[in-house]
Amino acid sequence: MKNRGFTFRKRLASFRYAFNGIRLLIKNEYNAWIHSFAAICVIIAGFFFSLSSTEWIAVIIAIGTVFSAEAINSAIEAISDLVSPEYNEAIKKAKDLAAGAVLITAIAAAAVGFIIFLPKLTYFIENLK
């Protein structure tokens, strides 16, 4: 790809491509639907429990990291399927590694959620009695 210089029109086009990528992720990737549902639940819980600014930062970073990993995983899967539609051990390894990266970020995000929400939930339940 040849670099033809900076223009605002090209920068705006790059944002359009990026937003299209997000649209494709949410529209076509079933795991992104699961991540979206979880993110919506966490955001609702965040408002309910009045998270602090620091807690919101952690939650936003965790959600963003999971979606980023899912997008990268989906891109790797798409290009892998194009390059090698038939079974290929190297492609399988690449796909498994990318899926593993998503799982690692999801586990880390869940850990952030437990650290933030478990004490709040415990306090809430204790005060219902």
N, C-alpha and C positions, 0 to 999 in steps of 0.2 A: 504494500500500500504506500503510495507516494504522498509525502507531506506537502501540501500546497499552501501552507501558511494559515495564520489565524484569521478567522472572521467570526463576527457575532452570529451570522446566519448558520455557520457550521456548528458553533457551540449550541445554539438552540436546537438544531437538528439532532445533535448527540443526546440532548435531554429527551427529545421526542423518542429516540430509539430506546433509551433507558426506561422511560415510562412504558413503552410497548413491551419491553422485557418483563417488567413487573406485572403488566396485564396478562401476558402469556403465562407467567408463573402461576398467578392466582386462578386463571381460567382453566388451564390444562393439567396442572400437576395436583393429583389427589392428596399427596402428603402436604402440600401447601394449604389445602383446605383444612386439614387437621391442625396445622400450625396457626392458621387464621382463627379457627375456633378457640384454640387455647389462648392465643393473644387477646382476643376479645374478652374472654372470661377473666384473664389476669387484669386487663385494663379496668373492667367493671369492678373487680375486687379491689383494685388500687384506689378507685374513687370511694368505694364503700368504706375502706379502712383508712382513708386519708393518708396516703403514703407521703413521706417526707420527700424533699427534693432529691436527696441522695438515693433514697429507695427508688424513686421514679427513674433516675439516671441508670441504676443497675438494671431495672426492668426493661427499659428502652434498649439498652445495649444488648441484653440477653435476647430480646425479641428480634432485634435487627441482625444479630449474629446468626440466629437460627434461619431466618429468611435468606440471608446472604449465602449461607452454606447450602441451603436447598436450591437456590438459583444456580450456584456453581455446579452442584451435583446434577441438576437437570441439563445444564449446558454440556457437561462432560458426557452424559448419557446420549444426548441428541447427536453430538459430533461423533461419538463412538459408533452409534448405530448407522450413521452415514458412511463412515470410513470402513466399517466391517460389519455388514448385515448378518453374516454367518458367525457362528461361534468362534471366538478367538480367546485363548487363555489370557493374553496380555490385556485385551479389552475388558474381560471379566475382572481382572485384578484392578484395573483403573476404576471401573464402576463400583466395585466393592469398597475400595479405599474412599471414594467420594461419598458413598452412602455411609460409611463409618464416620466420616467427618461430620455429616449431618447428625448422626446419633450422638457423637461426642458433644456437639453444641447443644443439642436438645437436653441431654443429661445435665450439662452445666447450667442451662437455663432453668431446669426443674430444681436444681440445687439452690439457685438464687431465689426462686420462688418459695421454696421451703424455708430458707433462712429468713426471708422477709415476712412471709404470711403465717407461718406456724405459730410464732408468739402472739401475733394479732388475733388469729383464730382461737387460740387457747384462751386468751384473755376475754374474748367475746363470749365464748361458750361458758366460761366460769361466771361471768356476770349475768348470764341468763337465769341462773339458779336462784 
